């Protein structure tokens, strides 16, 4: 079933919207499949390329979304985790408000990268939204524990 994803980046005043295939739909969790249709994007630690496929895990009760990235030939390239407010679901859409923090997990699950911390700290979230601030760092810890324990979706190689 098709669904529209809206990734809001409020502090950058942008929204990325795209169509995806809804694979699992519960009240608190949705799994979607989305092909990478944009041009090649080299982040330095992973490259997104046309033909790559994302399996994106969204939660209404967790402060993150997990994007499992596979190459066009099915090889796991890693997991890109967006630290965000809990997702909001409607009948035909997912809305996710990004907190501008990310965690990248390579396929070997060894060298985890916490990304964009300086940018997050500079925005003053600790004082402007202390609940989100604490939840964001707790999300990092929860995700890293899931990786360490090979908790799904971090159980693949």
C-alpha positions in Angstrom: 0.0 0.0 0.0 1.4 3.4 -0.9 2.1 6.0 1.8 3.6 9.5 1.9 6.5 10.2 4.3 7.1 13.8 5.5 10.4 14.3 7.2 10.2 17.7 8.8 13.4 19.6 9.6 12.0 22.5 11.6 15.2 24.2 12.4 16.2 24.2 8.7 12.7 25.1 7.7 12.4 22.3 5.2 10.3 19.2 4.7 11.4 16.2 2.6 8.4 14.3 1.3 8.3 11.1 -0.7 6.2 8.2 -1.6 6.9 4.7 -0.2 5.4 1.3 0.2 3.8 0.5 3.6 4.9 -3.0 4.7 3.8 -3.2 8.3 1.2 -1.0 10.0 0.3 -1.1 13.7 -0.8 1.7 16.0 2.7 2.4 17.3 5.0 1.1 14.5 5.2 1.3 10.7 7.8 -0.2 8.4 8.1 1.2 4.9 10.2 0.4 1.9 11.5 3.4 -0.1 13.9 3.4 -3.1 16.6 6.1 -3.2 15.5 8.2 -6.2 17.7 11.2 -5.7 21.2 11.6 -7.1 24.3 10.0 -5.5 25.0 11.4 -2.1 28.4 10.7 -0.4 28.3 11.4 3.3 31.9 10.3 3.9 30.9 7.3 5.9 28.2 5.9 3.5 27.1 6.6 0.0 23.4 6.8 -1.0 23.0 5.8 -4.7 20.2 5.5 -7.1 18.8 2.0 -6.8 19.5 1.8 -3.0 16.6 0.6 -0.9 15.7 1.9 2.5 13.6 0.0 5.0 12.4 2.7 7.4 11.1 1.9 10.9 8.9 4.6 12.4 7.6 4.6 16.0 5.0 6.7 17.8 6.4 6.0 21.2 10.2 6.3 20.5 12.4 9.3 19.9 14.0 7.9 16.7 13.5 6.3 13.3 15.8 3.6 11.9 16.6 3.5 8.2 18.1 0.2 7.1 20.0 0.8 3.9 20.6 -1.8 1.2 22.4 -1.5 -2.1 20.6 -2.2 -5.4 22.0 -5.8 -5.2 20.7 -6.3 -1.7 23.9 -5.8 0.3 23.5 -4.2 3.7 25.2 -0.8 3.8 24.3 0.0 7.3 21.6 1.8 9.4 21.0 5.5 9.5 19.1 6.5 12.6 17.3 9.8 12.9 16.9 11.1 16.4 13.5 12.7 16.2 10.3 13.4 18.0 8.0 10.3 18.1 6.4 9.9 14.6 2.8 10.8 13.9 0.7 8.5 11.8 -2.4 9.3 9.7 -4.2 7.0 7.4 -2.0 7.8 4.4 1.1 9.5 5.8 3.9 9.4 8.4 5.1 12.7 9.9 8.5 12.8 11.5 10.1 15.9 13.1 13.8 15.7 13.0 16.0 16.8 16.0 19.0 17.1 13.7 21.0 14.3 15.5 21.8 11.1 13.8 23.5 7.8 14.5 25.2 5.8 11.7 25.7 2.1 12.3 27.9 0.3 9.8 27.1 -3.3 8.7 29.7 -4.8 11.2 28.0 -2.8 14.0 31.4 -1.8 15.4 32.2 1.8 14.7 29.1 3.8 15.6 29.0 7.4 14.6 27.1 10.0 16.6 26.5 12.8 14.1 25.7 16.5 14.3 26.0 16.9 18.1 27.7 20.4 17.8 24.9 21.7 15.6 22.3 20.3 18.1 24.1 21.8 21.1 24.5 25.2 19.4 20.7 25.4 18.9 20.2 25.6 22.6 17.7 22.7 22.9 18.8 22.0 26.4 17.1 25.2 27.6 14.4 25.7 24.9 13.0 22.1 25.0 14.6 20.2 27.9 12.3 17.2 27.5 13.4 16.7 23.9 17.0 17.3 24.8 17.0 14.6 27.4 15.0 12.3 25.1 17.5 12.8 22.3 20.5 11.6 24.3 18.5 8.8 25.8 17.6 7.7 22.2 21.3 7.6 21.4 21.9 5.3 24.4 18.9 3.1 23.6 19.9 2.7 19.9 23.5 1.9 20.9 22.3 -0.8 23.3 20.0 -2.3 20.6 23.1 -2.4 18.3 25.2 -4.0 21.0 22.5 -6.6 21.7 21.8 -7.2 18.0 18.1 -6.3 18.7 16.1 -6.1 15.5 16.5 -4.4 13.1 20.2 -4.5 14.0 20.3 -8.3 13.9 21.2 -8.5 10.1 24.7 -8.5 8.6 
